[in-house]
């Protein structure tokens, strides 16, 4: 990916754009990144068959690092996914089959190839299943476990927050395994730096310290801020669930609209973290506190869809958005659900249909929305919650509008 490099040292760029949260040996690492091509890694546990917009900040960091000549290692968690990381969680991750994990990991690799250049050793893909699945427990404990103090581990927030609710030894071992990943990648590839979200700080430190104890070599840890919205919630959830980077799960238009509808307070931050728009342009775009901020939101949405799905899909999403919100015209790229007559018979009630489509989380929410005038059908505002939909309503497709910005088309098969 070509973009205008704004600093000679990627470390300064990460600070200016707002990525950096915590780092070890700051001055030393900054000098290293200035003078060497550094191999670094970020781990991705394969808990789903697609990456999400929540992963995108990590992908952006990898792309920026690679543009400065550093070598990313994308580590697929084919082994660690079988356990589950307690960091930031209050419950145990669902145990998945090896086949499902392998499938998910392969899908991740396909998606990484959109963003990173894997040619000529410029990036590396690895999978910790290659060394974790056949590990000898006693050897592992003698060589790795001996370096970890249980008393210190349970003081970490990742474990402390779970102790009262219950923490299995299965999960407790995650820090050791992630630390072992760093050691193995250091030995195999010369990896000196691990990056991750701020919730991974303890695990990443564990790996750097293990390398120091095991090899007496310096390794480095860096975390970046989690992608959160102005209301404090993690970014990446919509009325239908996660925002995926797979267009079969979240269409380019839906991704565009999700970003286009972000809070005014988040626009500058998201432009800096999730796009390559130069900083000076971002400052100019986001200097307004009135309706002119919508131009910045449009740029944000367009640039992210272009990065994830390509320029053609970004243009289509932009044109669809402008036609819907500028002219009231129905566009073929609008999110569409096809239903058969049996499904229609089950959901003829308007409230049932809204919930079935994921436009509302429950019929109670749908009722409130209708009563408040927040639903229109084919450009006609509806205020009767007991409305029953007829076959004739779907002759040319039923256009459901929620509020001012959400459109959904329903057609009969």
Secondary structure as GFF3:
##gff-version 3
##sequence-region A 1 413
A	DSSP	alpha_helix	10	17	.	.	.	ID=ss1
A	DSSP	beta_strand	20	23	.	.	.	ID=ss2
A	DSSP	alpha_helix	26	35	.	.	.	ID=ss3
A	DSSP	beta_strand	39	44	.	.	.	ID=ss4
A	DSSP	three_ten_helix	53	55	.	.	.	ID=ss5
A	DSSP	alpha_helix	56	67	.	.	.	ID=ss6
A	DSSP	beta_strand	71	76	.	.	.	ID=ss7
A	DSSP	three_ten_helix	80	82	.	.	.	ID=ss8
A	DSSP	alpha_helix	98	115	.	.	.	ID=ss9
A	DSSP	three_ten_helix	119	121	.	.	.	ID=ss10
A	DSSP	beta_strand	123	127	.	.	.	ID=ss11
A	DSSP	alpha_helix	129	132	.	.	.	ID=ss12
A	DSSP	alpha_helix	137	143	.	.	.	ID=ss13
A	DSSP	three_ten_helix	145	147	.	.	.	ID=ss14
A	DSSP	alpha_helix	150	153	.	.	.	ID=ss15
A	DSSP	alpha_helix	157	163	.	.	.	ID=ss16
A	DSSP	alpha_helix	169	172	.	.	.	ID=ss17
A	DSSP	alpha_helix	174	189	.	.	.	ID=ss18
A	DSSP	beta_strand	193	197	.	.	.	ID=ss19
A	DSSP	three_ten_helix	198	200	.	.	.	ID=ss20
A	DSSP	alpha_helix	201	215	.	.	.	ID=ss21
A	DSSP	beta_strand	220	224	.	.	.	ID=ss22
A	DSSP	beta_strand	237	238	.	.	.	ID=ss23
A	DSSP	beta_strand	241	242	.	.	.	ID=ss24
A	DSSP	alpha_helix	252	260	.	.	.	ID=ss25
A	DSSP	three_ten_helix	264	266	.	.	.	ID=ss26
A	DSSP	alpha_helix	267	274	.	.	.	ID=ss27
A	DSSP	alpha_helix	279	285	.	.	.	ID=ss28
A	DSSP	alpha_helix	293	309	.	.	.	ID=ss29
A	DSSP	alpha_helix	311	322	.	.	.	ID=ss30
A	DSSP	pi_helix	323	327	.	.	.	ID=ss31
A	DSSP	beta_strand	336	339	.	.	.	ID=ss32
A	DSSP	alpha_helix	341	346	.	.	.	ID=ss33
A	DSSP	alpha_helix	350	356	.	.	.	ID=ss34
A	DSSP	alpha_helix	363	371	.	.	.	ID=ss35
A	DSSP	beta_strand	375	377	.	.	.	ID=ss36
A	DSSP	beta_strand	380	382	.	.	.	ID=ss37
A	DSSP	three_ten_helix	391	394	.	.	.	ID=ss38
A	DSSP	beta_strand	398	402	.	.	.	ID=ss39
A	DSSP	beta_strand	406	412	.	.	.	ID=ss40
###
